[in-house]
Amino acid sequence: MKNRVRVGVGFVVGVYLFAGFGAYAQTHAPVTSEKGAVRKMHASGPFEVKLEPQAADDKAGGASLGRMLIDKQFHGELEAVSKGQMLTAGTGVAGSAGYVAIELVNGTLNGRRGTFVLQHSGTLTRGAPQLSVTVVPDSGTDQLVGLAGQMTIKIADGKHSYDFEYTLTETP
């Protein structure tokens, strides 16, 4: 069972490292709009993440399955904490694996307070990464009702950061 958890932790670290591929150097200003209209926005900044491996499922068959708890602190234009869970699957082929995760984010986004949920889906195909981090539709609360968007995770020199492209309805 310990080997299965180690594979899961190694995979997660690998996905996060591969998620850092492709420099994202664009800056985006908010699109001006009338009140009540949807605005395209951008937020970025660093974050810290702690992953806590949980007991693996021994009934998985041939795949190496793992589960982890997620604890994050976002900084910058998103000042928030998040808690979540991640499921991982490793294969017998080096560099091939997958993970899914859900995390509840609680804080402020460009000055607007509320919560929202992020859904992760990541794969490695013989080392080639693919990662999608999306706001779950209609998960925004309080001042973040109507939030939609995609988050990109970057890792450089062992430090994590995010770029968040999102839309949010203007409050009247």
FIKOLZA-1660 file (N, C-alpha, C; in steps of 0.1 Angstrom, whole numbers, plus 5000, padded with zeros to 4 digits):
% residues 172
   i   px   py   pz ch aa at
   1 5008 4988 5000  A  M  N
   1 5000 5000 5000  A  M CA
   1 5009 5012 5000  A  M  C
   2 5020 5012 5007  A  K  N
   2 5029 5024 5007  A  K CA
   2 5034 5027 4993  A  K  C
   3 5037 5017 4985  A  N  N
   3 5042 5020 4972  A  N CA
   3 5031 5027 4963  A  N  C
   4 5019 5023 4965  A  R  N
   4 5008 5029 4957  A  R CA
   4 5007 5044 4961  A  R  C
   5 5008 5047 4974  A  V  N
   5 5007 5061 4978  A  V CA
   5 5019 5069 4972  A  V  C
   6 5031 5063 4973  A  R  N
   6 5043 5070 4967  A  R CA
   6 5041 5072 4952  A  R  C
   7 5036 5063 4945  A  V  N
   7 5033 5065 4931  A  V CA
   7 5024 5077 4929  A  V  C
   8 5013 5077 4937  A  G  N
   8 5004 5088 4936  A  G CA
   8 5010 5102 4939  A  G  C
   9 5018 5103 4950  A  V  N
   9 5025 5115 4953  A  V CA
   9 5035 5119 4941  A  V  C
  10 5042 5109 4936  A  G  N
  10 5051 5112 4925  A  G CA
  10 5044 5117 4913  A  G  C
  11 5033 5111 4910  A  F  N
  11 5025 5115 4899  A  F CA
  11 5020 5129 4901  A  F  C
  12 5015 5133 4912  A  V  N
  12 5010 5146 4915  A  V CA
  12 5021 5156 4913  A  V  C
  13 5033 5153 4919  A  V  N
  13 5044 5163 4917  A  V CA
  13 5047 5164 4902  A  V  C
  14 5047 5153 4895  A  G  N
  14 5050 5153 4881  A  G CA
  14 5040 5161 4873  A  G  C
  15 5027 5160 4876  A  V  N
  15 5017 5168 4869  A  V CA
  15 5019 5182 4872  A  V  C
  16 5021 5186 4885  A  Y  N
  16 5023 5200 4888  A  Y CA
  16 5036 5205 4881  A  Y  C
  17 5046 5197 4880  A  L  N
  17 5058 5202 4873  A  L CA
  17 5055 5203 4858  A  L  C
  18 5049 5194 4852  A  F  N
  18 5045 5195 4838  A  F CA
  18 5035 5206 4835  A  F  C
  19 5027 5209 4845  A  A  N
  19 5017 5220 4843  A  A CA
  19 5024 5233 4841  A  A  C
  20 5037 5234 4845  A  G  N
  20 5044 5246 4843  A  G CA
  20 5050 5249 4829  A  G  C
  21 5047 5239 4820  A  F  N
  21 5052 5241 4807  A  F CA
  21 5045 5253 4800  A  F  C
  22 5052 5258 4790  A  G  N
  22 5046 5269 4782  A  G CA
  22 5045 5282 4789  A  G  C
  23 5054 5291 4787  A  A  N
  23 5053 5304 4794  A  A CA
  23 5041 5312 4790  A  A  C
  24 5035 5318 4800  A  Y  N
  24 5023 5326 4798  A  Y CA
  24 5026 5340 4802  A  Y  C
  25 5029 5348 4792  A  A  N
  25 5035 5361 4795  A  A CA
  25 5025 5373 4791  A  A  C
  26 5013 5370 4787  A  Q  N
  26 5004 5380 4784  A  Q CA
  26 4998 5387 4796  A  Q  C
  27 4996 5400 4795  A  T  N
  27 4988 5407 4806  A  T CA
  27 4975 5411 4800  A  T  C
  28 4965 5411 4808  A  H  N
  28 4951 5414 4803  A  H CA
  28 4945 5424 4812  A  H  C
  29 4940 5435 4806  A  A  N
  29 4932 5445 4814  A  A CA
  29 4917 5441 4813  A  A  C
  30 4910 5445 4823  A  P  N
  30 4895 5442 4823  A  P CA
  30 4889 5449 4811  A  P  C
  31 4879 5443 4805  A  V  N
  31 4871 5449 4794  A  V CA
  31 4861 5458 4800  A  V  C
  32 4860 5470 4795  A  T  N
  32 4851 5479 4801  A  T CA
  32 4837 5475 4796  A  T  C
  33 4827 5477 4805  A  S  N
  33 4813 5473 4802  A  S CA
  33 4804 5481 4810  A  S  C
  34 4791 5480 4807  A  E  N
  34 4781 5486 4815  A  E CA
  34 4777 5478 4826  A  E  C
  35 4771 5484 4837  A  K  N
  35 4767 5476 4849  A  K CA
  35 4758 5465 4845  A  K  C
  36 4759 5453 4851  A  G  N
  36 4750 5442 4848  A  G CA
  36 4756 5434 4836  A  G  C
  37 4766 5439 4829  A  A  N
  37 4772 5431 4818  A  A CA
  37 4783 5422 4823  A  A  C
  38 4787 5413 4815  A  V  N
  38 4798 5403 4818  A  V CA
  38 4811 5410 4814  A  V  C
  39 4821 5409 4823  A  R  N
  39 4834 5414 4821  A  R CA
  39 4844 5403 4820  A  R  C
  40 4853 5404 4811  A  K  N
  40 4865 5395 4810  A  K CA
  40 4876 5401 4819  A  K  C
  41 4881 5392 4828  A  M  N
  41 4890 5397 4838  A  M CA
  41 4902 5387 4838  A  M  C
  42 4913 5392 4846  A  H  N
  42 4925 5384 4847  A  H CA
  42 4930 5386 4862  A  H  C
  43 4934 5375 4868  A  A  N
  43 4941 5376 4881  A  A CA
  43 4953 5367 4880  A  A  C
  44 4963 5370 4887  A  S  N
  44 4975 5362 4888  A  S CA
  44 4982 5364 4901  A  S  C
  45 4991 5355 4905  A  G  N
  45 4999 5356 4917  A  G CA
  45 5004 5342 4921  A  G  C
  46 5012 5342 4932  A  P  N
  46 5017 5329 4937  A  P CA
  46 5008 5322 4945  A  P  C
  47 5010 5309 4948  A  F  N
  47 5003 5301 4958  A  F CA
  47 5012 5291 4963  A  F  C
  48 5008 5286 4976  A  E  N
  48 5015 5275 4982  A  E CA
  48 5005 5264 4983  A  E  C
  49 5009 5251 4981  A  V  N
  49 5001 5240 4982  A  V CA
  49 5007 5229 4991  A  V  C
  50 4999 5223 4999  A  K  N
  50 5002 5211 5007  A  K CA
  50 4994 5200 5003  A  K  C
  51 5000 5188 5000  A  L  N
  51 4992 5176 4996  A  L CA
  51 4994 5166 5007  A  L  C
  52 4984 5160 5012  A  E  N
  52 4984 5151 5023  A  E CA
  52 4979 5137 5017  A  E  C
  53 4988 5128 5015  A  P  N
  53 4984 5114 5010  A  P CA
  53 4975 5108 5020  A  P  C
  54 4965 5101 5014  A  Q  N
  54 4955 5093 5022  A  Q CA
  54 4957 5079 5019  A  Q  C
  55 4950 5070 5026  A  A  N
  55 4951 5056 5024  A  A CA
  55 4947 5052 5010  A  A  C
  56 4955 5044 5003  A  A  N
  56 4951 5040 4989  A  A CA
  56 4941 5028 4990  A  A  C
  57 4934 5027 4979  A  D  N
  57 4924 5016 4977  A  D CA
  57 4931 5004 4972  A  D  C
  58 4931 4993 4980  A  D  N
  58 4938 4981 4976  A  D CA
  58 4930 4973 4966  A  D  C
  59 4917 4976 4963  A  K  N
  59 4909 4969 4955  A  K CA
  59 4909 4974 4940  A  K  C
  60 4920 4981 4937  A  A  N
  60 4920 4988 4924  A  A CA
  60 4923 4979 4912  A  A  C
  61 4928 4967 4914  A  G  N
  61 4931 4959 4903  A  G CA
  61 4945 4962 4898  A  G  C
  62 4947 4965 4885  A  G  N
  62 4961 4967 4880  A  G CA
  62 4966 4981 4881  A  G  C
  63 4957 4991 4883  A  A  N
  63 4961 5005 4884  A  A CA
  63 4966 5008 4898  A  A  C
  64 4975 5018 4899  A  S  N
  64 4979 5023 4912  A  S CA
  64 4971 5036 4915  A  S  C
  65 4961 5034 4924  A  L  N
  65 4953 5046 4927  A  L CA
  65 4957 5052 4940  A  L  C
  66 4956 5065 4941  A  G  N
  66 4959 5073 4953  A  G CA
  66 4949 5083 4955  A  G  C
  67 4949 5089 4967  A  R  N
  67 4940 5099 4971  A  R CA
  67 4947 5109 4980  A  R  C
  68 4945 5122 4978  A  M  N
  68 4952 5132 4986  A  M CA
  68 4942 5143 4990  A  M  C
  69 4945 5149 5002  A  L  N
  69 4939 5161 5006  A  L CA
  69 4947 5173 5001  A  L  C
  70 4940 5184 4996  A  I  N
  70 4947 5196 4991  A  I CA
  70 4944 5207 5001  A  I  C
  71 4955 5215 5004  A  D  N
  71 4954 5227 5012  A  D CA
  71 4962 5238 5005  A  D  C
  72 4956 5248 5000  A  K  N
  72 4963 5259 4993  A  K CA
  72 4960 5272 4999  A  K  C
  73 4970 5281 4997  A  Q  N
  73 4969 5295 5000  A  Q CA
  73 4973 5303 4987  A  Q  C
  74 4963 5311 4982  A  F  N
  74 4965 5319 4970  A  F CA
  74 4968 5333 4974  A  F  C
  75 4977 5340 4967  A  H  N
  75 4981 5354 4970  A  H CA
  75 4980 5362 4957  A  H  C
  76 4980 5375 4958  A  G  N
  76 4979 5383 4946  A  G CA
  76 4965 5388 4944  A  G  C
  77 4960 5388 4932  A  E  N
  77 4947 5393 4930  A  E CA
  77 4936 5383 4935  A  E  C
  78 4940 5371 4937  A  L  N
  78 4931 5361 4944  A  L CA
  78 4938 5359 4958  A  L  C
  79 4932 5364 4968  A  E  N
  79 4936 5362 4982  A  E CA
  79 4926 5352 4988  A  E  C
  80 4930 5340 4989  A  A  N
  80 4921 5330 4993  A  A CA
  80 4928 5317 4998  A  A  C
  81 4920 5309 5005  A  V  N
  81 4924 5296 5009  A  V CA
  81 4915 5286 5002  A  V  C
  82 4920 5274 5000  A  S  N
  82 4912 5263 4994  A  S CA
  82 4915 5250 5001  A  S  C
  83 4905 5242 5001  A  K  N
  83 4906 5228 5006  A  K CA
  83 4899 5219 4995  A  K  C
  84 4905 5208 4993  A  G  N
  84 4900 5199 4983  A  G CA
  84 4905 5185 4984  A  G  C
  85 4901 5177 4974  A  Q  N
  85 4905 5163 4974  A  Q CA
  85 4909 5159 4959  A  Q  C
  86 4919 5151 4958  A  M  N
  86 4925 5147 4946  A  M CA
  86 4925 5131 4945  A  M  C
  87 4922 5126 4933  A  L  N
  87 4923 5112 4931  A  L CA
  87 4933 5110 4920  A  L  C
  88 4943 5101 4921  A  T  N
  88 4953 5099 4911  A  T CA
  88 4953 5084 4906  A  T  C
  89 4958 5082 4894  A  A  N
  89 4960 5069 4889  A  A CA
  89 4973 5068 4881  A  A  C
  90 4981 5059 4885  A  G  N
  90 4994 5057 4878  A  G CA
  90 4993 5044 4870  A  G  C
  91 5000 5043 4859  A  T  N
  91 5000 5031 4851  A  T CA
  91 5014 5024 4851  A  T  C
  92 5015 5013 4844  A  G  N
  92 5028 5006 4843  A  G CA
  92 5037 5013 4833  A  G  C
  93 5032 5022 4825  A  V  N
  93 5040 5029 4815  A  V CA
  93 5046 5042 4821  A  V  C
  94 5059 5043 4821  A  A  N
  94 5066 5055 4826  A  A CA
  94 5060 5068 4820  A  A  C
  95 5057 5078 4828  A  G  N
  95 5052 5090 4823  A  G CA
  95 5037 5091 4819  A  G  C
  96 5030 5080 4822  A  S  N
  96 5015 5080 4819  A  S CA
  96 5007 5079 4832  A  S  C
  97 4998 5088 4834  A  A  N
  97 4990 5089 4846  A  A CA
  97 4979 5098 4845  A  A  C
  98 4970 5099 4855  A  G  N
  98 4959 5109 4854  A  G CA
  98 4955 5113 4868  A  G  C
  99 4949 5125 4869  A  Y  N
  99 4943 5129 4882  A  Y CA
  99 4931 5138 4880  A  Y  C
 100 4922 5137 4890  A  V  N
 100 4911 5146 4890  A  V CA
 100 4911 5152 4904  A  V  C
 101 4906 5164 4905  A  A  N
 101 4905 5171 4919  A  A CA
 101 4894 5181 4919  A  A  C
 102 4889 5183 4931  A  I  N
 102 4879 5194 4933  A  I CA
 102 4884 5201 4945  A  I  C
 103 4883 5215 4944  A  E  N
 103 4887 5223 4956  A  E CA
 103 4878 5235 4958  A  E  C
 104 4874 5238 4970  A  L  N
 104 4866 5249 4973  A  L CA
 104 4875 5261 4977  A  L  C
 105 4873 5271 4970  A  V  N
 105 4882 5283 4972  A  V CA
 105 4873 5294 4979  A  V  C
 106 4879 5300 4990  A  N  N
 106 4872 5309 4999  A  N CA
 106 4881 5321 5001  A  N  C
 107 4876 5333 4996  A  G  N
 107 4884 5345 4998  A  G CA
 107 4879 5357 4989  A  G  C
 108 4889 5365 4985  A  T  N
 108 4885 5376 4976  A  T CA
 108 4892 5375 4963  A  T  C
 109 4885 5379 4952  A  L  N
 109 4890 5379 4938  A  L CA
 109 4889 5393 4933  A  L  C
 110 4900 5399 4932  A  N  N
 110 4901 5414 4928  A  N CA
 110 4891 5422 4936  A  N  C
 111 4891 5419 4949  A  G  N
 111 4883 5427 4959  A  G CA
 111 4869 5422 4961  A  G  C
 112 4865 5412 4954  A  R  N
 112 4851 5407 4956  A  R CA
 112 4852 5394 4964  A  R  C
 113 4844 5393 4975  A  R  N
 113 4844 5382 4984  A  R CA
 113 4834 5372 4980  A  R  C
 114 4838 5359 4983  A  G  N
 114 4829 5348 4981  A  G CA
 114 4837 5335 4980  A  G  C
 115 4830 5324 4976  A  T  N
 115 4836 5311 4974  A  T CA
 115 4832 5307 4960  A  T  C
 116 4840 5297 4955  A  F  N
 116 4838 5290 4942  A  F CA
 116 4845 5277 4942  A  F  C
 117 4842 5269 4933  A  V  N
 117 4848 5255 4932  A  V CA
 117 4856 5254 4919  A  V  C
 118 4868 5249 4921  A  L  N
 118 4877 5246 4909  A  L CA
 118 4877 5231 4907  A  L  C
 119 4876 5227 4894  A  Q  N
 119 4876 5213 4890  A  Q CA
 119 4889 5211 4882  A  Q  C
 120 4897 5201 4885  A  H  N
 120 4909 5198 4878  A  H CA
 120 4908 5185 4871  A  H  C
 121 4914 5184 4859  A  S  N
 121 4915 5172 4852  A  S CA
 121 4929 5172 4845  A  S  C
 122 4937 5163 4849  A  G  N
 122 4951 5163 4843  A  G CA
 122 4955 5149 4839  A  G  C
 123 4962 5148 4828  A  T  N
 123 4968 5135 4823  A  T CA
 123 4982 5138 4818  A  T  C
 124 4990 5127 4819  A  L  N
 124 5003 5126 4813  A  L CA
 124 5003 5114 4804  A  L  C
 125 5006 5117 4791  A  T  N
 125 5007 5106 4782  A  T CA
 125 5021 5105 4778  A  T  C
 126 5028 5095 4784  A  R  N
 126 5042 5093 4781  A  R CA
 126 5050 5106 4783  A  R  C
 127 5047 5113 4793  A  G  N
 127 5054 5126 4796  A  G CA
 127 5047 5138 4791  A  G  C
 128 5038 5137 4781  A  A  N
 128 5032 5149 4775  A  A CA
 128 5020 5153 4784  A  A  C
 129 5020 5165 4790  A  P  N
 129 5010 5169 4800  A  P CA
 129 4998 5175 4793  A  P  C
 130 4986 5174 4799  A  Q  N
 130 4974 5181 4795  A  Q CA
 130 4967 5184 4809  A  Q  C
 131 4964 5196 4811  A  L  N
 131 4958 5200 4824  A  L CA
 131 4947 5210 4821  A  L  C
 132 4935 5208 4827  A  S  N
 132 4924 5217 4827  A  S CA
 132 4920 5220 4841  A  S  C
 133 4919 5233 4845  A  V  N
 133 4914 5237 4858  A  V CA
 133 4903 5247 4855  A  V  C
 134 4891 5244 4858  A  T  N
 134 4879 5251 4854  A  T CA
 134 4870 5255 4866  A  T  C
 135 4864 5266 4866  A  V  N
 135 4854 5270 4876  A  V CA
 135 4842 5261 4874  A  V  C
 136 4837 5254 4884  A  V  N
 136 4824 5247 4883  A  V CA
 136 4813 5257 4880  A  V  C
 137 4805 5255 4870  A  P  N
 137 4794 5264 4867  A  P CA
 137 4785 5266 4879  A  P  C
 138 4781 5279 4881  A  D  N
 138 4772 5283 4891  A  D CA
 138 4777 5280 4906  A  D  C
 139 4790 5278 4908  A  S  N
 139 4795 5275 4921  A  S CA
 139 4798 5288 4929  A  S  C
 140 4799 5300 4922  A  G  N
 140 4802 5312 4929  A  G CA
 140 4792 5317 4939  A  G  C
 141 4796 5322 4950  A  T  N
 141 4787 5327 4960  A  T CA
 141 4790 5341 4963  A  T  C
 142 4781 5348 4971  A  D  N
 142 4782 5362 4975  A  D CA
 142 4785 5371 4964  A  D  C
 143 4797 5378 4964  A  Q  N
 143 4800 5387 4953  A  Q CA
 143 4806 5380 4941  A  Q  C
 144 4807 5367 4942  A  L  N
 144 4813 5360 4931  A  L CA
 144 4802 5351 4923  A  L  C
 145 4790 5354 4926  A  V  N
 145 4779 5348 4918  A  V CA
 145 4781 5351 4903  A  V  C
 146 4780 5341 4895  A  G  N
 146 4781 5343 4880  A  G CA
 146 4796 5341 4875  A  G  C
 147 4805 5337 4885  A  L  N
 147 4819 5335 4881  A  L CA
 147 4820 5323 4871  A  L  C
 148 4828 5325 4861  A  A  N
 148 4832 5314 4852  A  A CA
 148 4846 5316 4847  A  A  C
 149 4854 5306 4844  A  G  N
 149 4867 5308 4839  A  G CA
 149 4876 5296 4840  A  G  C
 150 4888 5298 4836  A  Q  N
 150 4899 5288 4835  A  Q CA
 150 4911 5293 4842  A  Q  C
 151 4918 5284 4849  A  M  N
 151 4930 5287 4856  A  M CA
 151 4942 5279 4850  A  M  C
 152 4953 5286 4849  A  T  N
 152 4965 5279 4844  A  T CA
 152 4975 5279 4856  A  T  C
 153 4981 5267 4859  A  I  N
 153 4990 5266 4870  A  I CA
 153 5004 5266 4864  A  I  C
 154 5013 5274 4869  A  K  N
 154 5027 5274 4865  A  K CA
 154 5036 5271 4876  A  K  C
 155 5047 5264 4873  A  I  N
 155 5058 5261 4883  A  I CA
 155 5071 5265 4877  A  I  C
 156 5078 5274 4884  A  A  N
 156 5091 5278 4879  A  A CA
 156 5101 5279 4891  A  A  C
 157 5112 5273 4890  A  D  N
 157 5122 5272 4901  A  D CA
 157 5115 5268 4914  A  D  C
 158 5106 5258 4914  A  G  N
 158 5100 5252 4925  A  G CA
 158 5089 5260 4931  A  G  C
 159 5086 5272 4925  A  K  N
 159 5075 5280 4931  A  K CA
 159 5063 5279 4922  A  K  C
 160 5051 5279 4928  A  H  N
 160 5038 5278 4921  A  H CA
 160 5032 5292 4919  A  H  C
 161 5026 5293 4908  A  S  N
 161 5018 5305 4905  A  S CA
 161 5006 5302 4896  A  S  C
 162 4996 5311 4896  A  Y  N
 162 4984 5309 4888  A  Y CA
 162 4982 5321 4879  A  Y  C
 163 4975 5318 4868  A  D  N
 163 4969 5328 4859  A  D CA
 163 4955 5324 4857  A  D  C
 164 4946 5333 4860  A  F  N
 164 4932 5330 4861  A  F CA
 164 4925 5340 4851  A  F  C
 165 4919 5334 4840  A  E  N
 165 4911 5342 4831  A  E CA
 165 4897 5339 4834  A  E  C
 166 4889 5349 4837  A  Y  N
 166 4875 5346 4841  A  Y CA
 166 4866 5357 4837  A  Y  C
 167 4853 5354 4838  A  T  N
 167 4843 5364 4835  A  T CA
 167 4834 5365 4848  A  T  C
 168 4829 5377 4850  A  L  N
 168 4821 5380 4862  A  L CA
 168 4811 5391 4858  A  L  C
 169 4799 5389 4862  A  T  N
 169 4788 5398 4860  A  T CA
 169 4790 5411 4869  A  T  C
 170 4790 5423 4863  A  E  N
 170 4791 5435 4870  A  E CA
 170 4779 5436 4880  A  E  C
 171 4781 5441 4892  A  T  N
 171 4770 5444 4900  A  T CA
 171 4764 5457 4897  A  T  C
 172 4750 5458 4897  A  P  N
 172 4744 5471 4894  A  P CA
 172 4746 5481 4904  A  P  C
% end
